């Protein structure tokens, strides 16, 4: 997740230098909202459901070394990683090669996070699928919130550029936070 956030920081700063990337500039606030809403909702659901985590061996290859005291359903990692990746993959245009490459990399990283949760025996497949569903559900709400903010603040190119500079640093901070936790 930290790498995805860092990639978004890079893309934001590239968009200031390359005109062909400007069309993605409206997405970054939306991505922050999607990540935040999916994270909070996933963590709240986890507290309500209280499903135990898997503690069995996976085909004799991997074995659980520790049992977590937190609940399993839905996967917070899946909700958070897909909350970062899916809004960009779904909403970013395919106008340029750089955006297409970023889409593939971001989706691949988020998918690897989801697969790792199962491979490390931290979650069942249903936990991961529920986390992805949480992320998908909150994309719609994040779009609505971002649109309302853009309308209320009468966003123009100048305001959007200032906001994206701040969001670039937010994504850098988020990257370091996610990497070091």
N, C-alpha and C positions, 0 to 999 in steps of 0.2 A: 504494500500500500504506500509505503514511503517513496518507493521508486516511481510509482504512478504520479504521486504528488509532485515529485521533482521534475518529471517529464512535462507536467502541466506548467510548471514554473518556466521551464525552458521554452515551451511553446508560446507562453504569454510574452516573454521577452523577445522571442523571434518575431512575433507579430508586430512589434514596434519597428522592426527593421525591414521586414518583408511585407510589402503591400498585399501580396496574394494570400497572406494568412489573416488579414484583418477580419474576414468574415466570421472567424471563430470567436472574436472578442466578446460577443454577447453571451457566450456559454458559461463562462467561468464562475460567475455568481450563482448561476443555476446549479452548477456542479457542486459548489460548496453547500448549498441548501440541500441538495439531494443526499450528499454524504452525511450531513448533520442529522437530517430527519431520519434517514435509514438507520444510522448508528443508534440514535436515541430510542427509536421504536424497537429495534432488534434487541437492545439491552433490556428494555422494559418487558418485552414478551418473554425473554429468557427468565426473568425474575418471576413472572406469572406462571409459566408452564413448569419450570423446575424439572426438566427431563434429565436423567442421569447420563453421563458421558459413557461412550463405549470403553470397555476395559479388557477386551479380548485380544488374542494374537491374530495378526493378519497373515494367513497362509504360512505361519511359522517363520516369516521373514522379519517382521517388525514386532516388537513387543512393547507394551505400555510400561514406561519406566516410572511414571507417577500418575496418580489419579487426581484430577483437578477438583476442587471443591465447588466450582461454579457449574451452573446448568448448561445443558447442551443445545437446547432448541430455542430459537433458530441460531445458526452459526453467525456470530458477530463479525468474524473475519469475512465471511461470504457477503454479508449485508454491507459492510464497509467498503470492501474492495470493489464490489459491483456498483455500489452507490457512487463511487468515484468514476468507474469506467463506463458503465452503461449510458449515462446521460451524454457523454462525449461521443461514444460510438453511435448512438441513435441520432443525435441532433447535429453533429458537425457535418458540414457539407463535404462532398468529395471533389471539390473544385481543383485541388492541387495534390501533388504526389506526397508532399510532407505530411499533410493531414491524414492521408490514407495510411501512410507508414505508422504514424502515431496511433491511429485507430487499431491497427493490427497488434502493435506492441502492447498497448494498454489493455486490450481485451485478452491477449495471451497472458499477461501478468496477472490479471484478475482471475482468470480461469486457473492458473497455476496455484494461486492462493487457495481457491476453493478445493482443488484436488489435493493440496497438501493437508488440508484439515481432515480428509478421509484417510489419506495415506499415513498420517501421524496418529491415527486412531483417536483424534480429538472429537470427531463428530461422525454421526451417521449420514448417509446420503440424503435422507429426508431433512436433516438439520441444514445442510448446505443448500438444498433446493428451497427451503423455507427462507433462508437468508437472502437468496437471489430474488425470491418473490417479494420480500420486504423492500429491497432496493427498487425493483420495478414499480411497485405500488407508489412509492414516495417520489418517483420521478414526476408524476402528474402533479402532485401537490407542490413540488419544488418549482415547476414551470409556472404555476399560478402565482406563487409568492414572488418569484423573480419578475414576472410581467407586471405585477402590481407595483413593485418598487420602481421599475423602469418608467412606468407611466406617471407615478406620483412625483418622481424627481425630474420628469421631462428630460430623459437621457438623450444627449446628443454625442457626437464623436468626441468632443473635448472632455465631457464628463466621463464618458466610457473609458477613455484613455487613462484618466486619473484613477478611476476605480480599478482598472486592470493592473496598474502599477502596484497598487496596494494589494490586490489579490495575488499578484506574483509573489510578493513577500509572504502572504498568508500561506500559499502553497509550499514555499520553502520551509516556513515554520512547521507546517503540518508534516512535511516530509521528515524533518529531523525528529519531531515528536513521535511519529509512527515508527521510525527506524530504531529509536532508542528506548522504546517501551517494550 
